[in-house]
Amino acid sequence: MAIIQAHSVSRHVETNAGQLQILSPIDLRIEKGEAVAIVGASGSGKSTLLALLAGLDLPSTGHVTVDNVNLSDLDEEERAILRGDKIGFIFQSFLLIQSLTALENVMLPAELAGASNPEEQATELLQKVGLGDRLDHYPNQLSGGEQQRVAIARAFIGQPAILFADEPTGNLDSGTGAKVEDLLFELNREFGTTLVMVTHDERLAAKCDRILKIDSGKLVEQKHAA
């Protein structure tokens, strides 16, 4: 069953030199529970596609459906509510709140969603990612790999149906990145989450069920990972 579908989705912007095409019309479907990598050179349009699939931006033509909801039919507030209900994010730059501890960073989405036991959920997830002894540490007291593990725990606290990851290991050394990758796929399988990941790392992409290649705004390759 498809949880994400793009129907003739494109994106362009107007410039002084005329219209700049960032993404040519793309059709794709991502199945529930699938792990998909979006690969391509810098500037190819892969992060733009990720933003459209996540409802962070709207396409110039076509539309995206998430769990059978047309994102173009929703206003900005409604899209934000849908993201809060169904979507988690992991970014290359971690995006942790520096004034909050690891525990507080992970608790925050659950608190905003009105969860009844956010501290218990956050503690359990931090223990699951190997940070049970870092609950009271602030981001500047954690290594890059530890900060990314906090970000992963935060992304999973609402048990989202879909997880979008934009270069999740891009700021990590190879050894730490490998550990974070293993953790990401382990949690993906445990929670049955659909994973959509932008990456330039072919080795990481090969761990996914399917690889989509974007070249100059066009979907030029769509293959199953080996």
MOKA-V170571 format. One record per helix or strand of 3 or more residues. SS is the DSSP state (alpha for helix, beta for strand). FROM is the first residue (numbers start at 1). LEN is the number of residues. If there is no record, write none. Layout:
# MOKA-V170571
((SS:FROM:LEN) (SS:FROM:LEN))
This chain:
# MOKA-V170571
((beta:2:14) (beta:18:14) (beta:35:5) (alpha:46:8) (beta:61:6) (alpha:71:3) (alpha:76:11) (beta:87:5) (alpha:102:11) (alpha:118:11) (alpha:139:3) (alpha:144:13) (beta:162:5) (alpha:174:18) (beta:194:5) (alpha:202:4) (beta:210:6) (beta:218:7))
